[in-house]
Amino acid sequence: MFTGTLCADLRLGDVRSLKEKRSVVRPIVAEIARRHAVSVAETGHHDLYRRAEIGVAVVSGESVRCRDVLDAVERMLAERPGVELLQVRRQLFSDDDE
């Protein structure tokens, strides 16, 4: 069994309040979950209205599948209008890891 995680640091475009931030981030989180069948949540920068951190986790029997899904999520975020992908951190874990 393999578990892949991705943590994406985003800069949001024309956002002037936390309420506007929610209206931008919620659809992103929902689309990632719907399109890729992964666990996803806003995981950081909760008090900053122009920044967001989104965490994604996927579990699969094959490491290639984990990488493919995380690649697709990263591409989706990079191509999203009004959002700048600042940094991405990834990890891949195996049940053989200690």
Phi, psi and omega in degrees: 000141179235143176236127178245140177232150177222134176237116184250128176261121186241146168251127183269148184292241187279075180240128185242002180203167177293329178295316176296322178302314179301322181290342176267316187285318182304314178296327178295312180299315181296320181293319178299313181298318183290315185283332189240358179051055180235167170273133184212144179202157169283122190243357181196174181058039184295332184263359179256125187277346178252006179231151176211146173240128180241129178252139182229139176225140179223145178236136180208162175281347182232135180295326180299320179297316177301312181298317180298317180294315180295324174300315181296319178296315180298317177299317180300317179293320181294329183269354184288126179291145178081004181228132176251124179277109184275316184204147176229131174242135181232152172216146176233125181244146175243153177292350175277345179295148179241000000 
